[in-house]
Amino acid sequence: MKKSIMFIFAAVLFISLVGCSSGGADTKSDANAASGKEDTGKKKKIALVLPDKIGVNPFFEEMDKGLKKAGEEFKVDTKTIESTDPAAFEQNLRTAVAEDYDLIITSLFTAEDALKKVAAENPDKSFAIIDTSIEAPNIRSVVFREYEASYLLGAAAGLATKTNVVGLVAAQDVPLLKKYTVGFEEGLKSVNPKAKYLVNYVGSFNDPAKAKELALVQFGQGADFIAGAAAVSDLGVFEAAKEKGFYTNGQDTDQTVVDPEHVVLSQLKETSTAAYETVKDFASGSFKFGTVDYGLKENGVGLTYVTRDSQSPLSPFIGQKVVDDVKKIRDDIVSGKIVVKNPLQ
C-alpha cells in the first residue's frame, strides 16, 4: 500500500517537473473581451478541464479545491471535467467551448498541443494553463518560482544536518532542474557555508533503482539529508532513506505522510492558489493574458511546517528552531531583503 501511495506522489512530481516552465510577469494583453464585458447580471462560468483523472492525482485535487473555493467566494459557476485519454481531453476542451464557458482552465505540458489547437480555433474565447507556458493571445500561462522553495529546503537541510554533508539526487542535468539544484545549494550555503554539497543525476525521471544507488553512495560519503528532485525516481531515495536511516523530502504535495520518520519535509507547489487566483482575477475583471508566476509572496510555492502545516508530526531531526529560522528566511524573501534569482535567466 505504501509503495502505491508513494508512486502516486512521485508521479505528480514527474509531470510537474517536466511540465513547468520559467517566466516572470508578462501581462502582454488584457482580457477585456472576456472579463471586462458589460455586466448583464449573468454569472460567469469557468471550467477546469483536466488532461487526466482527478482521483489519483493530488496535484489536480489541489487545483480543483482552489477552483471551487474561488467559485463560492466570487459567485462564479465552476465545473471540473476529467479526461480519460488525450483524445477525450481535446474533446472535453471543445465541449467546454460549445457550452459557452467564459474561461477554460487546464494544466501541464500534456495539455499543450490540444489547448493550442482549440485556442487558435476560438480566438474570442479565454483560456488559462497552469504549470507550463504557452504563447498565444488568448491564453494566460501560470508558472511557479520553484527555486524560492528550493532555497528554503536547502536552508532547512543546512541548519539541520549533523554531519555537515548534504546531498541531492536529481533526475537529469538539464536547465529546468537548476530551479531545484541551484536554489537548494544557495539556500544551503546561505546558512552553512562550510557544508559539503553532493549532487548526482539519475539520467531519468523514472529509474528508482539508479536513484537508490546514488543516494546510497551519498550516504556513504556522510550525507544525513539527501534531497530528492527526480520524480518517480525519488522512490529509490525514499527506500534508501528507510534502509539506512537518513532523511529526505518529497515534492509538490505533502509527502511526509508517506514515511514521516524519514521523509521529513516536502517542497510544495500550491496549485490550489494558482487556480484560486486565476478565478479571482477573472471574476474581478483584472484577468490578463500572458505569463504570470507565483512564488513565496503569492503563496504559490512553499515548504511544509514553514509555509503550511502538515498532518505529520515535526521530525526531531528538523526541530522547531530550524523551522523558526527558515520562517525568517521566508519572510526576508517575501519582503525582498533576500533575492533568490531565477537560475534559468
Secondary structure, 3 states (H helix, E strand, C coil): CHHHHHHHHHHHHHHHHHHCCCCCCECCCECHHHHCCCCCCCCCEEEEECCCCCCCCHHHHHHHHHHHHHHHHCCCEEEEECCCCHHHHHHHHHHHHHCCCCEEEEECHHHHHHHHHHHHHCCCCEEEEECCCCCCCCEEEEEECHHHHHHHHHHHHHHHCCCCEEEEEECCCCHHHHHHHHHHHHHHHHHCCCCEEEEEECCCCCCHHHHHHHHHHHHHCCCCEEEEECHHHHHHHHHHHHHHCCEEEEEECCHHHCCCCCEEEEEEECHHHHHHHHHHHHHHCCCECEEEEECCCCCCEEEECCCECCCCCCCCCCHHHHHHHHHHHHHHHHHCCCCCCCCCC
